[in-house]
Every structure is written in C-alpha cells, then in structure tokens.
Amino acid sequence: MKIVIVGAGKVGVALTRHLAVENRVTVIDQNPHLVENIINIYDVMGVCGNGASYDVQKEADVEQADLLIATTSSDEINILTCLVAKKMGVQHTIARIRSPEYGRQLRFMRSELGLSMAINPEAATAREIARVLRFPTAMKLESFSKGRLELVEYRVAEHTALDGTRLSELYRNFKVRVLICAVARQGETIIPSGDFTLRAGDKIYLTAAPRELEKFFRLLGVFRARASSVMIVGASKMCYYLASELLEMGMSVKIIDQNEQRCVEMSEKLPRALVIVGDGTDSELLSEEGISQTDAFVAITGLDEANILMALSAAKQSGDCCKVVAKINRKSLLELVSTESLIDSVVSTGAVTTELIPQYIRAMKNASASKVKTLHRIVDEKVEALEFSVTPDISFAGVPLRDLNLKRGLLLAGIVRQNGQIVIPSGNDVLHLHDDVIVVTTDTQLEDLRDILAE
C-alpha cells in the first residue's frame, strides 16, 4: 500500500517505523531536519512543506495514496490536511485529534467531512492506564470481545508458586482456567507449549475471563484490589482524560502540577478532583499529600526522565501498597525501565497509536468478514494478539483444534462463544459460527482468520 504520513513527530516516527516494513511510505513535515532524519533511518520518501497545502500534497503524489495519516501537533491542520487529501481522491484518511472539544464532534467529521478515523493518543493512553488501575496486579491489561476476555502482562516473582511450574501442571495446581500464551525471557520471545517451565523473572502473558484472572492471582497471593485513590502528576490533556474516567469509576483523584494556570483550568474542568500547585519531583510534597496512603501514583508529565524519577520516588515512599505508573515515550528509556523492572507499569503514547492504526490498515487490506476486530501488540511489540470473528466462509469451523495444522509461532489463546461463554482452548474444542477467537502470534502481518493454517 502507498501511505502518506503528515507530521514527523513522535507519533509520526513511531508509525513510520512500523508501516515502512510492508508499505510504501512518504513522510511530509515542515522541518527539513526531521524529514532528513526519517529518510536516513527508514526506507521512505520525504517531502518538506505544509501537509495541508495542495501543492505540497501534489508533490508528495498524494492522489496515488491508499491512505493518508495526519499526525501534526495541530488538530486544525490535521483536519484540513485530510479534507485536502479527500478532495484529491484519497479514499482513507486518518487524523490525530487531541482536543476534547473536537472529540465531541467526531461523528459529524466522519459523516460530513469524510474522515475515516480519528485517533487521540492521549485519550487512548489514558484508557490504558485506567484499565491497569482497575486491575493493579497486572503490568498491562488488554481487553477482547467487549471486555469478556482479558490479556494480562505479569512478571513471575522469585519463590512464588509459578516459579518452576510446568504449564501442563497449571490447571492441576490452581484449578483456574487461564492460558499462558506468550513468555518473554532474557530477550527471547516464546509461544510456549505444555512442557514449558516457568522461571522467576519471566514476563508472562495470560488470557482468561476477568473473574478467573482475579481468582488466579488471589491463589498466587499477589492480588491487589482496584485502586480507590489516585495521585496524578502532570495536568495535561492526558490527565484530563484519565481523571475524567477515574472519577466516573468512583475513584478519588488528586492532581499535581507546577503550572498554576494549568491547575486553574484543570480544577474548572474537573471540580470533583483535588488540584494542587506543586513540584511532583519533591518527595516532601508527595509525603505531605499522602503518597503512603494512596492506592496508585501516575506520572504523565511531558518529560520521560522526570516521570521515571517521580515513579521511583513514589514507589520508595509508598512500598508495595501503591500501584506506580509512568508515561515513557523514548524507546531507549522504555526498554531500560521494562528490562530492569524498575516501575510497576509503563505506557507510551506512540505504542498505543501504533496499535490502533495497523488494525485499521489490516481491515482495509482484507475484504473478508473475518478481518481483524481487535489488535494488541505485546512482548515489546514482537508478538500480536488479534481478535477475529468466525464467519460462514471459515471452512475449519467444527473441526477439533487438534486436527488443525496451525502455523508455527501461533496459539489460539481464547474463544468467546456467541452466548458469552469463555473457552480456554484445548485440542478437543471446536470453533463455532459467530465465535470471537483470540490468536497470539509472532507473525505480525496476520490479516485473516484463515491465515492461521499452515500451507
């Protein structure tokens, strides 16, 4: 596919890195240094100029593009860019729209302005943080089939019941229907079989129904109840989206920021939140504001380094009782923190965005009804967890799974029946029409449920 990306910021670069592997990508940006850097690093074309300009889009050969993605820092420029591209004949356009005000008009923009999709990285990241705070035991939590099946990231601790357990013995030991569908161990990614043995330090990915997950972690003795009080540092757009969702869930929210004007604006928008003017890196301030009695601490300022330092300080002051989350966008810092297990959970706006758009692109490429419904990248983006529906054109529906010749590096991690029943698959199970099927695979280009079979 020919894809044009307008805006070479963090989100634009993250998208370019993923999309340039399988597609012809052209990047447009007004900053010549950013364009030059992205051309040198990735196998893409680059055009310097205003992406909303007809002449610049003409130079970038936009009329031949299958998809245009506008990711500049300005919502208005992104919307205008998509409008110009639409008039030039581009069928699919995606705009990065961050403002809550525009967010309320998305239905109008899609129907009247022809916008295919709007992405809000800040709102999407806020939703990811909120999911983790609902289930603090997890490092990360993803949902499938409208929340009926969940995928949890968890690190195996030393001297726990999981350390040294063979996967074939998991159900016998715990009597809980969970499936460990992927393991990250010392830089290696494994789709495990029944004879695989877990070790301390393994990062594991489990699928199960929410109740079964809670039961499993309670039996392990590591379950944490849902957070009821949350301290957030950084009064940004992301903070607004996150605090709004947490308040709706009945949590008490305390927001800290050094900028007095931002604090005033945030307190006006969120009257039920307590907003404090202060330095989140000041450990004395955190102590005075009751970090030791707080269930969760979230650092989401614009500086990765500050977020890491604040998260480490909060973890030290609060002990094991407080769930600590930090936003880290820089890939090198993200990898360092994740490898060393320094912080409970880390999120990245770039990573969240590069899940949403590839899902749309897979659906564009695939005209079949059994296309990707949900896509999550796990194990440092080396593995994908995808949700498909079983449609009438799936010839192997009704065939026992043990008789299917599945591709290597692929596992069926869960089945959700039409009546809501959750099935953790065994060889005797079969797929039924209208089931939702969750597939975990190292093949990061899977587009159709029929692609799970080896040729």
Buried (B, 14 or more C-beta within 10 A) or exposed (E): BBBBBBBBBBBBBBBBBBBBEBBBBBBBBBEEEBBBBBBEEBEBBBBBBBBBBEEBBEBBBBEEBBBBBBBBEBBEBBBBBBBBBBEBEBEBBBBBBBBBEBBEBBEEBEEEBBBBBBBBBBBBBBBBBBBBBBBBBBBBBBBBBEEBBBBBBBBBBEEBBBBEBBBEEBBEEBEBBBBBBBBBBEEEBBBBEEEBEBBEBBBBBBBBBBEBBBBBBEBBEBBBEBBBBBBBBBBBBBBBBBBBBBBEBEBBBBBBBBEEEBBEBBBEBBEEBEBBBBBBBBBEBBEEBEBEEBBBBBBBBEBBEBBBBBBBBBBEBBEEEBBBBBBBBEBEBBEEBBEEEBBBBBBBBBBBBBBBBBBBBBBBBBEBBBBBBBBBBBBBBBBBBBBBBBBEEBEBBEEEBEEBEBBEBBBBBBBBBEEEEBBBBEEEBBBBEBBBBBBBBBBBEBBBBBBBEEE
